[in-house]
Amino acid sequence: MTEAFDILLQASFWAATLRIATPLIYGTLGELICERAGVLNLGIEGIMTLGAMVGWLAVYEGAPLWAGVALAASVGMLAGLVHGLLTVPLGLSQHVTGIGITLLSTSVASYTYRVLLPNVSTPPRIEPFPPLAEGWLASIPVIGPVLAQQTALTLAALALVPGLAWLLYRTPLGLAIRAVGENPAAVEAQGIDVYALRIGAVVFGSALMAVGGAFLTLSAFNAFFFGMVNGRGWICIALVVFASWRPGKALLGAILFGAFDAFQVRLQQVVGGAVPYQLFLMLPYLLSILALVLVSRRAAYPLALMRPYLKGQR
């Protein structure tokens, strides 16, 4: 019991927690923006996979790391545009379209990888973002040793949370995004294009999802392999509900899941083979489901979420 508690006091544990949480932060914030505008984006799993592959492939072919991030965001925007055009002006099912985007994006990633690297058996490696081990970050009390082990993409994710909260709650654009997810008719009455606003939100949100995928190949690991997203997209959708569609709580949910995951890895080392390892692998998901059940009963979802809107409709 003492050894398990000691895990929580280690800087390495919290550094791993933040590293695991980073792609969830990007993905959850991206999904949150989409849903705030009234569009459910179930394409997140495929978009993250495609972003991971494109970002890695760009760097493998010689592009700078930040160019890889930008290209990943670009393909995410393209996938979001397709999803937005199908679900907003055409009013197609957001569930079916989202699943289709996931299947399409995953297939495109697989096809591109196999075509460009047909004879590769071991995933080629790149030089990823380095940890920010030196400088003023390491000297910050308490959190310094944790932040110093992170990369620039993690710090960007942390900065994105207050930035997105400011956008949603302190700007006219944020007010319009929230309003179009609650009452699109009222937004249209103000002379704002509901379609453009919703599609723009989906495009931007999908770009964040793809960057979350790119983090896996450009920062957490140094190669791309199939299955590396490993359900993180679906976790992000659950975290949006856990967060009650608020960026600050989304950060808390992502860190909570990251802590569960990091803890189970270290707990396996403490317990050894006395307990089946599958139980430890289940632990973060079981605890996340429990937290989701407890919180979601009080969650106030956007009233127009998943409801198609036709111009001129009242």
N, C-alpha and C positions, 0 to 999 in steps of 0.2 A: 504494500500500500504506500509506503514511504517513497519507494522508487518511482511509482507511478506519479505521485505528487511532485517529485523532484523534476520530472519531465517538464511540467508547466513553468518551472523557474529558469529553464535554459534558454539563452538567447537563440541558440540554433533551432529550437522548437518553434519559436515565434517567427524566425526568419523563414523556415520551411512553410509555416502557416500562411505568411504573406505571399510567398512564391506560388503556393497552390491556389490561393484566392485570386491572384491577378487575372487569369483568363476569365474567371467567373465574374469579376468586377466589370470587365469590358462587355462580356456577353449579357449580363444582367442589366447594365445601363442601356445597352443597345435595345434589348427587348422592352425595357421600361419606356423608352421614347416611343417605340412603335405602338405600344398598348395605350400610352397616354393620348395618342392621337386617334385611338379607336381601332387599331389594326393589330390582330394577333399574328405574330410571325413565327410559325412552326418550322421555318426554314433554317433556324439558327444552327442546328447541328451540322447541316451540310455547308452552310456559309462559313462556319468556323473551320471545317475541314478544308474547304477550298482556299481560305485565307492562309491556313498553315502551309499548304502545298505551294501556293504561288509565292508567298514571302520567302520560303526556303529556296525555291527554284531560282528566283531572281538573284539571291545572294550567291547561290551555287554557280550561277552563270557569270558572276563577276560584279554584280551591282552592289552598291553600299548597303549597309544594314537598314538605314532609314529609308532608302529607296525600296527595299523589300517590304517594309511596313506600309509605305505609300501604295505600292502595287497591290498588296493584300487588301487594303482599304478600298481600292478602286474596284476590284472584282466583287467585294462585298456590296459596294454601291450598285454595281450592275445587277447583281442578284436581287437586291432590294428593289431596284427599279422594276424588274420583271414582276416581282411579287406585288408591288404597289399598283402597277398598271392592270394586273389581272383582278385584283380584289377591290380596288377603289372605284374607278370609272365603270368597269365591267360588272362589278358586284359579285364575282365568283366566290365560292366558299373559301373562307380564309383557312379553314382546317385542311381541306384537300389541296389547295394551292401551296400552303406551307410545306406539307409533306412532299409534294411534287418538287418544290425547290430544294428540299433536303436530298431527295433521291438524285435530282439532276446535278446539283453541286458536287455531291460525293462521287457520282459517276464521271463527271468532267475531271475532277482531281485524279481519279484512278486512271482514266484513259490518257490524260496528259502525261502522267508519270510513266506509264508503261510505254508510251510512244517515244518519249524523249530519252528514257533510260531502259531500253528493252533487255539489256543483258546484265543488269545490276541485281545481284543477290543480297548484298549488304547495303543498307541505306548510306549514300555518301554523306560525309560530314562537312560542316562549315564552321567558321569561327563566329560564335554567337556574341551577343552583347556582353561585355565584361561586367562583373559586379563593381559597384561604386565603393571599393574598399578604402580608398584614400580620400583625404579632404576633410571638410568641416562636418560632414555627416557623421563620421565615426566618433566625433567628440561630443555629440549631443547626449546628455544623460539619459539613461534607461533605454530609449528607443534607438540611439545611435548605432550600437552594435547590430541591431536588427536591420535597420535601413542600409547600413554599409554593405550588407551581403546581397542587396537587391540590385537590379539593373535599372536603366533609365526608363524602360517600359513600365516597370512597377510604379515608379514615382509618378510617371505620367498618368497612370490609372488612378492613383490616389488624388492627384490634382484635379482629375476629371470630375470627381464626385462633387466637391463644392462648386466647381464651374457649372456643372449641369444643374445643380440645385439653384444657383443664381439665375441661370437661364430660364428655368421653369417658373420660378416664383418671384422674380424681380424684373422681368422684361416683358414688353408687349408681345414679343414672339412666343415666349413661354406661356403667357396667358392664352394666346390663340391656340397653341398646341393642346393645352389642358381643356379649353372650351370645345374644341372640335372632337375631343373624345367624350365629352359629356352631352353637348347639344349642338350638333353641326348646323342645324337650321338657324340657330341664333348667330353663329359665325357667318353664315352666308348672308344673313340680314345686315351684317355690318360691312358687306362688300368684300369680304375675304374669300378667296377661292378655296373651297373645302378640299377639292381634289388635289390641288397643288400642295396644300399644307400637309395633308395626310401622306401623299407620296413622298414629299420631302423628308418627313419624319421617318418613314420606313427606310429611305435611302441612307439617311444619316445613321440610324440605328443599326442597319446592316453593316455599314462600314466599321462601326465599333465592334460588332460581332466578329468580323473578319480579322481585325487587329488582335482580338482575343485569341483567335486561332493562330495567328502569326507569332504571338508570344511563345507558344509552345515550341515552335521550331527555331526561332531566332533568339530566344532567351533561356527558357527552361531546359530545352534540349539543344542539340546541334545537328539534328537530322529529321527527316520526315518519314514516318511509317504509318501504314494504314491502321486505323483504330486508335490513334493517339488522342483524339478528342474524347473518346470513351464516355459518351453520354453527358458531357459537361453542358451541352446546349440545353438538354432537357432539365438539368439541375437549375440552369439560369431561369428558365420559365417558372419553375417552382419558387425560386428566390424572389422573383418579381411580386408574386402573391404574398410571400413572407414579408416583403418590404412594404406592403400596402402602397406600391407604386411611388415610393419616395427614395431618392438617391442615397440619403444618409443611412436609412435602414437597409438598403441594398448592399452597401459596403459592410454593414454589420453582419448580414446574412452570409455574404461571401467569406468573410473572415471566420465566421462560426463554422461553416462547412470545411474550410481549410484547416481549422484547428482540429476538428473531428478526424480528418484524414491524416494529418501529421501525427496525431496522438495514437491512432491505431497502428501505424507503422512502428512507432517506438514501443508501444505496449506489447507488440509481438515479441520484441527482443527481450523484454523484461520477463514475460510469462514463459517464453520458449515454446516447446511443443505440447505443453499441457492442455492447450485449448486449440481446436482446429483453426487454421489461419483464415478459413472462409468466414468465420464468425467476425473476425477483426475487419475483413474487407466489407462486410455488411454494415458495420457499426456506424460509419459516417452517414450512410443513406438512411438507416433506421432512425438515427437521432434527428436528421434533417426532416424526415417525414413527421416525426413527433412535433418538432418545432413548428412545422408548417400547419399541422392540424390545430395546434393551440392558438396560432396567430390568425390564420385565415378566416376563422369564424367571425372576427371583428373587422376584417378588411373591407374597405369601401372601394369597389372597383369602378372604373370609368363607365358611366351609364350607357354610352354608345359603343362600347367595346364589342367587336365582331358584328356590328350592325351596318350593313351596306347603306349608303346614302345616295339618293338620286337628286340631282340639282333641281331646285324648285319644289322639292318635296316639303310638306308641312306636317 
